[in-house]
C-alpha cells in the first residue's frame, strides 16, 4: 500500500534535502483517487498546501503520461467537473472513455453528478 501524505508539513524532501518534488507529490495524491471518483486540480493543490497552484497540478497531470508510474490523470478535472485536460491524452476522447469505463457519466465534456462523485483529498486523506 502506498504511503499517504498526511499534511504539507510531511512532504518528502528531494535528494538535496531542501525541496520536495511537486509533481511526484501530485502523482502520489492522484494514485489514491478511488476508481469511479474524480477530484479537481485545485483540491489537490489545496491538499498539498499550495492552494494557488492548481495550474501547476495541471502541468503535473500533463507530465504524468511520461511517468513510469501509471497515473490515473483522467480522474482529475477542473473545479466545475469539465474535462479540460482531455487534449493532453493520446486521443481527444480517451479521457472520457477512461472515465466511462469506471462508471462515470460524462456529458458535453463535463462529469455528470460531479459534486456527488467528487473526492476531496483533504477530507479523504485525513489532513
Buried (B, 14 or more C-beta within 10 A) or exposed (E): EEEBBEEBEEBEEEEEEEEBBBBBBBBBBBBBBEEEBBBBBBBBBBBBBBEEBBEBBBBBBBBBEEEEEEBBBBBBBBEEBBBBBBEBBEEEBEBBEBBEEBEBEBEEBBBEEBEEBBBBBBEBBEB
